[in-house]
Amino acid sequence: MSDATPDISPVPPETKDWTAVLDGGCAECGFDPDYDVRTTGDRARETVEAWNAALDRRGLTERPRPGTWSPLEYGCHVRDLCRVFRERLRLMLEEDDPVFPDWDQDAAAVQDRYNLQDPYEVSGQLAQELRATADAFDAVEEDRWERPGRRGDGKAFTVASFAKYFLHDVEHHLRADVRG
């Protein structure tokens, strides 16, 4: 790591509608949504080693450009994303068409001081959360993949499209933001 004090200032909020990747994939990271969603857990687990490696290098708290998170901040984000998605998946499986509680990822980064967290702890926590979320998707029964749920902005998902949205987030941040 560098000797510079890590930047913990807010980055501009994300405004892009990333749900578009569910139809057309993602040119930035190469994500193809036409995969068997029953492999979501396996694919999420496959990122654990790469995330561990990404969080074990110099310059971990350096932001590559203004308004962009550092690798450590992305690691914290994906760790927390796993927790949020696991809870939303639980809601979709247990309730009829739930509306998900809002989560402000940008506020979480500032409030939890992502760029000041211990990278070794984050790496272990991220691995644990990725595995737990992978297990949750593995446990989805065949007849449950079409159960609905919605974000607060009204965007509707099925468990299947939600799995794809989750996996894209995990893989995108690893490929395009942290290793890119």
C-alpha positions as CSV (number, residue, x, y, z in Angstrom):
1,M,0.0,0.0,0.0
2,S,1.1,3.6,-0.5
3,D,1.9,5.9,2.4
4,A,-0.8,8.3,1.3
5,T,-3.9,8.6,3.5
6,P,-6.7,6.7,1.8
7,D,-9.4,8.8,0.2
8,I,-12.8,8.3,1.9
9,S,-14.7,11.0,0.3
10,P,-17.9,10.1,-1.5
11,V,-17.8,9.2,-5.2
12,P,-20.6,10.4,-7.4
13,P,-23.6,8.2,-7.2
14,E,-24.1,5.5,-9.9
15,T,-26.7,6.6,-12.4
16,K,-26.5,3.8,-15.0
17,D,-29.3,1.3,-15.2
18,W,-27.3,-1.9,-14.9
19,T,-30.4,-4.1,-15.4
20,A,-29.8,-3.6,-19.2
21,V,-27.1,-6.4,-18.9
22,L,-30.0,-8.9,-18.3
23,D,-31.0,-8.5,-22.0
24,G,-27.8,-7.5,-23.8
25,G,-24.9,-8.6,-21.7
26,C,-22.1,-6.3,-20.7
27,A,-19.5,-5.0,-23.2
28,E,-17.3,-3.7,-20.4
29,C,-16.7,-7.0,-18.7
30,G,-17.9,-9.6,-21.2
31,F,-20.8,-10.9,-19.1
32,D,-23.3,-13.0,-21.1
33,P,-26.7,-13.4,-19.4
34,D,-27.5,-16.5,-21.5
35,Y,-26.1,-19.0,-19.0
36,D,-27.8,-21.7,-16.9
37,V,-28.8,-19.8,-13.7
38,R,-28.5,-23.0,-11.7
39,T,-24.7,-22.5,-12.1
40,T,-24.8,-19.0,-10.4
41,G,-23.5,-20.5,-7.1
42,D,-20.6,-22.3,-8.8
43,R,-19.7,-19.2,-10.8
44,A,-19.8,-16.9,-7.7
45,R,-17.5,-19.4,-5.8
46,E,-15.1,-19.3,-8.8
47,T,-14.4,-15.6,-8.1
48,V,-13.2,-16.1,-4.5
49,E,-9.6,-16.8,-5.4
50,A,-9.5,-13.9,-7.8
51,W,-11.0,-11.6,-5.3
52,N,-8.5,-12.8,-2.7
53,A,-5.6,-12.0,-5.1
54,A,-7.1,-8.6,-6.0
55,L,-7.2,-7.7,-2.3
56,D,-3.6,-8.8,-1.7
57,R,-1.6,-6.3,-3.6
58,R,0.0,-2.8,-3.4
59,G,-2.1,0.3,-4.0
60,L,-5.2,-1.3,-2.6
61,T,-6.6,2.0,-1.3
62,E,-5.7,4.1,-4.3
63,R,-8.5,5.3,-6.5
64,P,-7.6,4.8,-10.2
65,R,-9.3,8.1,-11.1
66,P,-11.4,10.7,-9.4
67,G,-14.9,9.5,-8.7
68,T,-14.0,5.8,-8.8
69,W,-13.7,3.5,-5.9
70,S,-10.4,1.8,-5.0
71,P,-10.0,-2.0,-5.2
72,L,-10.5,-2.2,-1.4
73,E,-13.7,-0.2,-1.7
74,Y,-15.0,-2.5,-4.4
75,G,-14.1,-5.5,-2.2
76,C,-16.2,-4.1,0.6
77,H,-19.0,-3.3,-1.7
78,V,-19.2,-6.8,-3.1
79,R,-19.0,-8.2,0.4
80,D,-22.0,-6.1,1.5
81,L,-23.7,-6.7,-1.9
82,C,-23.7,-10.4,-1.1
83,R,-25.5,-9.8,2.2
84,V,-28.1,-7.5,0.6
85,F,-28.7,-10.0,-2.3
86,R,-29.0,-12.9,0.0
87,E,-31.7,-11.1,2.1
88,R,-33.5,-10.1,-1.1
89,L,-33.4,-13.7,-2.4
90,R,-34.8,-14.9,1.0
91,L,-37.7,-12.4,0.6
92,M,-38.4,-13.5,-2.9
93,L,-38.5,-17.2,-1.8
94,E,-40.6,-16.6,1.3
95,E,-43.0,-13.7,0.3
96,D,-45.3,-13.0,-2.6
97,D,-43.8,-10.4,-4.9
98,P,-41.9,-8.4,-2.1
99,V,-40.6,-4.9,-2.6
100,F,-36.9,-4.9,-1.5
101,P,-35.8,-2.4,1.2
102,D,-33.6,0.3,-0.4
103,W,-29.8,0.1,0.0
104,D,-27.7,3.1,-0.8
105,Q,-24.4,1.6,-1.8
106,D,-22.7,5.0,-2.0
107,A,-23.8,5.9,1.5
108,A,-22.6,2.6,2.8
109,A,-19.1,3.2,1.4
110,V,-18.9,6.5,3.2
111,Q,-20.6,5.5,6.5
112,D,-18.6,2.2,6.8
113,R,-15.4,3.9,5.7
114,Y,-14.7,1.2,3.2
115,N,-11.2,2.5,2.2
116,L,-10.0,2.4,5.8
117,Q,-11.0,-1.2,6.5
118,D,-8.4,-4.0,7.0
119,P,-7.9,-5.6,3.6
120,Y,-7.1,-9.1,5.1
121,E,-10.4,-9.0,7.1
122,V,-12.3,-7.8,4.1
123,S,-10.8,-10.6,2.0
124,G,-11.9,-13.2,4.5
125,Q,-15.3,-11.7,4.9
126,L,-15.8,-11.4,1.2
127,A,-14.9,-15.0,0.6
128,Q,-17.4,-16.1,3.4
129,E,-20.2,-13.9,2.0
130,L,-19.6,-15.0,-1.6
131,R,-19.8,-18.7,-0.5
132,A,-22.9,-18.1,1.6
133,T,-24.7,-16.3,-1.2
134,A,-23.6,-19.0,-3.7
135,D,-25.0,-21.6,-1.3
136,A,-28.3,-19.6,-1.2
137,F,-28.6,-19.7,-5.0
138,D,-27.7,-23.4,-5.0
139,A,-30.6,-24.1,-2.7
140,V,-33.2,-22.5,-5.0
141,E,-35.6,-25.3,-5.9
142,E,-36.4,-25.9,-9.6
143,D,-39.9,-24.6,-9.4
144,R,-38.9,-21.3,-7.6
145,W,-36.8,-19.6,-10.2
146,E,-39.7,-17.6,-11.6
147,R,-40.8,-16.2,-8.2
148,P,-41.0,-12.3,-8.5
149,G,-39.7,-9.5,-6.4
150,R,-39.2,-5.7,-7.0
151,R,-36.8,-3.0,-6.2
152,G,-38.2,0.2,-4.6
153,D,-38.0,1.9,-8.0
154,G,-40.4,-0.7,-9.4
155,K,-37.9,-2.8,-11.4
156,A,-39.2,-6.3,-11.4
157,F,-37.1,-9.4,-11.2
158,T,-37.6,-13.1,-11.1
159,V,-35.3,-15.2,-8.9
160,A,-33.6,-16.2,-12.2
161,S,-33.0,-12.7,-13.5
162,F,-32.0,-11.6,-10.0
163,A,-29.4,-14.4,-9.9
164,K,-28.0,-13.0,-13.2
165,Y,-28.0,-9.4,-11.9
166,F,-26.1,-10.6,-8.8
167,L,-23.5,-12.5,-10.8
168,H,-22.9,-9.7,-13.2
169,D,-22.2,-7.3,-10.3
170,V,-19.7,-9.7,-8.7
171,E,-17.9,-10.5,-12.0
172,H,-18.1,-7.0,-13.4
173,H,-16.4,-5.4,-10.4
174,L,-13.7,-8.0,-10.5
175,R,-13.0,-7.9,-14.2
176,A,-13.7,-4.3,-15.2
177,D,-13.1,-2.3,-12.0
178,V,-10.5,-4.1,-9.9
179,R,-8.5,-6.1,-12.4
180,G,-9.4,-4.1,-15.5
